């Protein structure tokens, strides 16, 4: 993977981690009773940012070891970044406005959250699939 694309992944991964860290403040305030809200929803928003951001950072770190075409590398980066932002934004919206995004019914914000989650699910499956394919190809190339 080219250095510029890897740097872009690190940049966006770090932003998503930061968003997760910021979501930890309302989570702590809900836990201590200083803010009304759903503890489960804020924990999810906090962890979505941390875990999705770390996935992007991890993928950037191992990307040089994968055997993928330049287009596949670009798809890997794009899909994981889209998934990370989609998950952290949707879960933060849910915690902030008290919606869960489990289906397209209900208030428009609930439908938006549902769509963001579906986009993130498709994107992360594509990204992790490319990680697996690139690692598998690297393993096969190393055994020849």
N, C-alpha and C positions, 0 to 999 in steps of 0.2 A: 504494500500500500504506500502511496506517495506520502511524503512528510506533511504536505499541506492538508490533505484529507484527514490524516491521523491527528494533526493539531486541531482541526475543526471538531473532531469527535471529543477530544480532551476538553476543549472549550465548552461545548454544549453539555457534556457529561458533568463538568464542574458546575455549570449553571443549574442543572437539574438537582444535583446534590445540595446546592445552596437553597433552592426552593424547598427541598425537603427539610433542611435545617430551619428555615423560616417557619414552616408549618409546625415545627416542634414547639414554638412559643405558644400558640393558642392551645395546642395539645396539653402543655404543662399548666396553662391557666385553667383549662377545663378540669384537669386532674385535681388541682388545688381548690377548686370551687370559686375561683375569681372570675370565671367566664362561664356562661351557660352554653352548653353544646353537647354534642354526642361524642363521648370519649373514643368509641370505636372508630368513628369517622375521622377524627383528627389523628388518631394513631395510624390509620390507613394512609392519610395524606402525607404524614411525616415519613412513613416507611416507603411509600411509592417513590418519593423523591430520592431518598437515600439509595434504595435498591436499584431503581432504574438508572440513576446517574452512575452508580458503580458498574452496572452492566455495560454501559457505553464506555466508561473508562477502561474496563477490563478488555473489551473487544478492541479498543485502540491499542492497548498494550500488547496483545497477542497477534494483531493483524499482520505484522511483518513475518510471522511464521506460517501464515495460511497460504495455500496455493489456490488463488482465485484470479480471475481476469480483472483488469482495471474497472470494467463495468460492474462486475460482481462486488468488488471492493466498494464502489460508490453506492451500490444498492444496500450493502451491509451497513455502511455508515448511515445512510439516509433512513433506512427502516428502523434502526435502533434509536436514532435521535427522535424520529417521529413518535415511536412508541413511548419513549421516556417522557417527552413533553405531554403527549396525550394522556398518559396515566396520571402524572402529577397534577396537571391542570384539572382533569375531570374529578379526581378525588378531593382536591382542594375546593372546587366549586360545590361538591356534594357536602362537605363538612361545613362550609360557610353558609349554605342556603338550606340545609336540611333535606336534601334529596339524595337518592341512592343510585339512580341511573340504571336500574335493573331491567327496564323495558322502555319502549317508546311512548307509553301512556303517561298521563299526568301533566304537570306543568311543563312548558317549553324547555326550561332549564334541565329538567329530568331527561327529556328527549335528547338534548344536546350532550349531556353527560353520557348517556347510553351510546350515542354515535361516536363520541371520543373514545370510549372504552373499546368499541368494536374495531375502530381504526387501529388503536394501539395493539389489540390482540392480533390482528392480521399482520401488522408490521413487526411485532416481536417474534411471531412464528417464522416469518420470512427471514428476519435477521439471524435468529438462532439456527435456522436451517442452513443458512450460508456459513455460519461459524462451523457447524458440523461438517458440511461439505468441504470447506477449505481445510479443516484439520484432517479429514479423511484423505483428501488428495495429498496433503503434505506427508502423511504417514506412508501412503503408497509410494510417493516419490522418494522417500528416505530408505525404502526397503529394496529399491532396484539397484 
